[in-house]
Amino acid sequence: MNRDAAPPGLERWIWRRLGPTWALASLLPWGAVACRHWAASAGFWPASEAHLGLWTYTSAGWTVLMSVLALTVGVGCVVVRVMKGPPHTADSYPPTPRHSPLNQAADEPPGP
């Protein structure tokens, strides 16, 4: 990487953490469902089948929500990275002098 190039932006920081964040946000509710089913079957916290089904459907909805959010943020990161493009640096040579055509024109208006 060129030392004059800009440091990576926020989109790369988000991109690197997107997978583990999605996995954690999707697996934690399923861990809670597993604990709830275990507690109901062991008799610590009795619940009806409908109540346990609600926990399961809520976790499924949470997983779908997290997947859609991760996909949306991931697409946004890709779009930002594509729009930024690779880092470029200009030539180290000084710019060539330029002359304006306005300075070369005569001060008096053209005659007939």
Secondary structure, DSSP 8 states (H G I E B T S, - for coil): --TTS----HHHHHHHHHHHHHHHHHHHHHHHHHHHHHHHHHTSS---HHHHHHHHHHHHHHHHHHHHHHHHHHHHHHHHHHHH-S-----SS-------HHHHS-SS----
